Amino acid sequence: MLIAFNKPFNVLCQFTDRSQPPRRTLAEFGLPPDVYPAGRLDFDSEGLLLLTDDGALAHRLTDPRHKQPKTYWVQVEGEPDNAQLEALRRGVQLKDGPTRPASIERIDPPSLWPRDPPVRYRKSVPDAWLAISLTEGRNRQVRRMTAAVGLPTLRLVRVSIGSHALGGLQPGQWRQVE
C-alpha cells in the first residue's frame, strides 16, 4: 500500500512524540494502520509525504542510489540573482560536503493554502519563489542550500517525489496511490 499525504506545517513525520508539551504527529490524521513514512519531511516544512507498509518500496523511494527526484516550491527571502541561481544549480558547499547539482527555476507565487501561522511579511524585504528538484535528501538540505547563497528559506512545500505528486490534496488530507 502507498499513501500520498499532505503533511501540514508543524507536524512531526512520526506517529508518537515524547516531548513536553507533545507536538502534533501523523496519528491525528486517520491514516491506515501499519503504514510508516518513506523518508522524512521537516517539522517546519509542508507537503507531500509518502507512507507505505512495504519496506522494499520505502527503500526504492528513499535511497539516493535510485535518484528519485524530489521537487520543492521554496519561498526565499531576497531577490535571487543569476549567480545565486547558478550556484544552486551547480551544487553548493555545505558543512557536510558539496551538494549534487540541482534543477532550479524561478516560479510565480504558487496558489497554496494559507499557512498557520503565516510566513512573516516585511514590506521592506522582497521575497521570491523557486522550484528546486534534488536527487539527494540530506537533513534540512534545501534550507541549508538557499542560506548558503544568501537566500534564507521562508516557506518550503514538497510537491513531488519521483512520479508521485501532491495534486489537489489539502493539508492533512491523504489518498491511496495505485
Secondary structure, DSSP 8 states (H G I E B T S, - for coil): -EEEEEE-TT--SSS---SSS----GGGG---TT-EESS---TT-EEEEEEES-HHHHHHHH-GGG---EEEEEEEES---HHHHHHHHH--EETTEE----EEEEE--------SS-----TTS-EEEEEEEES---TTHHHHHHHHTT--EEEEEEEEETTEE-TT--TT-EEEE-
